[in-house]
Amino acid sequence: MNDDVAAIRKQLVVKARPERAFRVFTEGMDRWWPREHHIGASPMKQLVIEPRPGGRWYTACEDGSECDTGRVLVWEPPHRVVLTWQITAQWKFDPDFVTEIEVRFTPEGEHHTRVDFEHRHLERYGEAAPDLLAQLDHPSGWGGMLALYARVTGWKAVVLYESAADVLTTAPAHFPAHQALVEQFRDRGDLLAVGTFADPRDGAMALFRTREAAEEFVRADPFVQNGVVVSAAIKDWNEVLLP
């Protein structure tokens, strides 16, 4: 099996800018990686990629143990990441066994990113290479996991505000600063809609292009900082258009 054949290559377009696409694939991998896809001694608690060259890629298990998958070779946000995959044909971590995963993130228009994925050097599995290639390239392998990644990357975010009891008297003083923040996020394309419910005392809702934008907005919102609202809950939102 030659080097060119012994690789899995996938290409997909996700509904996000490269910065988010990179972040969700790396630091956000725990949000989309299937919980059953790990080799730890107990159920997965968290999947972690440390964001730096040489950083660990590992699973933290519910029993407190940790299990390595690989290391970070190249860390070039938001354009490229290269990781080692050091799982043997027996599905065990081996620090002396190395295959590589490279992912590139290329802008496709204003709000989309082309993701080029390659898992290479599978010839290093030796006689087990054809079987491992088939397993990793199975619909439940990299193809299915990248589909989950694309779905999570494309999620928008909703912020649900709970108004304070005195919202009608406190909101006017802080509305100009709040409105300036609204216009800033609207103009850069991150805030898609915002408004109160029919009765402002019942709260308000805002729709953002990404969770990161929603979190940034909430941190800076004068309504949150000055107690005009008592809570701002951020929810991932999976947009579905009905036929």
SULWOHU-V629825 format. One record per backbone hydrogen bond with DSSP energy under -1.0 kcal/mol. NH is the residue of the N-H (numbers start at 1). CO is the residue of the C=O. E is the energy in kcal/mol with one decimal. If there is no record, write none. Layout:
nh/co/e
NH/CO/E
NH/CO/E
This chain:
nh/co/e
6/2/-2.3
7/5/-2.1
8/119/-2.4
10/117/-2.2
12/115/-2.0
14/113/-2.6
16/14/-1.8
21/17/-2.6
22/18/-3.0
23/19/-2.0
24/20/-3.0
25/21/-1.7
26/22/-2.0
28/23/-2.4
29/26/-1.6
31/28/-2.1
32/29/-1.4
33/29/-2.4
37/34/-1.5
38/36/-1.6
45/60/-2.9
46/60/-2.0
48/58/-2.9
50/56/-2.8
52/50/-2.3
54/72/-3.2
55/52/-2.5
57/70/-2.3
58/48/-2.4
59/67/-2.8
60/46/-3.1
61/65/-3.1
62/43/-2.7
64/61/-1.8
67/59/-2.3
69/57/-3.4
70/57/-1.8
72/55/-2.2
73/82/-3.0
74/82/-1.7
76/80/-2.6
79/76/-2.2
80/76/-2.0
81/103/-2.1
82/74/-2.1
83/101/-3.1
84/71/-2.8
85/99/-2.8
86/69/-2.9
88/92/-3.0
91/88/-1.9
94/86/-2.4
97/94/-1.8
99/85/-1.5
100/120/-1.6
101/83/-3.1
102/118/-2.8
103/81/-2.7
104/116/-2.4
105/79/-2.6
106/114/-2.6
108/112/-2.9
113/14/-2.0
114/106/-3.4
115/12/-3.7
116/104/-2.2
117/10/-3.1
118/102/-2.2
119/8/-2.6
120/100/-2.6
122/6/-2.3
124/121/-1.6
125/122/-1.9
126/123/-1.9
128/125/-1.6
129/126/-1.9
132/128/-2.5
133/129/-3.0
134/130/-2.0
135/131/-2.1
136/132/-2.9
137/133/-1.9
141/138/-2.9
142/136/-2.7
145/141/-2.4
146/142/-2.6
147/143/-1.5
148/144/-1.7
149/145/-2.3
150/146/-2.6
151/147/-2.0
152/148/-2.4
153/149/-2.6
154/150/-1.7
155/152/-1.2
156/237/-2.5
157/208/-2.1
158/235/-2.9
159/206/-2.9
160/233/-2.8
161/204/-2.7
162/231/-2.3
164/228/-2.3
167/164/-1.7
169/166/-1.4
170/166/-2.0
171/167/-2.6
174/171/-1.0
175/171/-1.1
178/174/-2.1
179/175/-3.3
180/176/-2.0
181/177/-1.7
182/178/-2.3
183/179/-2.5
184/180/-1.9
185/181/-2.3
186/182/-2.4
187/183/-2.6
188/184/-1.3
189/186/-1.4
190/185/-2.0
191/185/-1.5
192/207/-2.8
193/207/-1.3
195/205/-2.0
197/203/-2.5
202/199/-3.1
203/200/-1.6
204/161/-1.1
205/195/-2.8
206/159/-1.9
207/193/-3.2
208/157/-3.3
209/190/-2.7
214/210/-1.8
215/211/-2.8
216/212/-2.2
217/213/-2.5
218/214/-2.5
219/215/-2.0
220/216/-1.4
221/217/-1.2
225/221/-2.5
226/222/-2.0
227/224/-1.1
228/223/-1.6
229/223/-1.6
230/162/-2.7
231/162/-1.0
233/160/-2.3
235/158/-3.0
237/156/-3.0
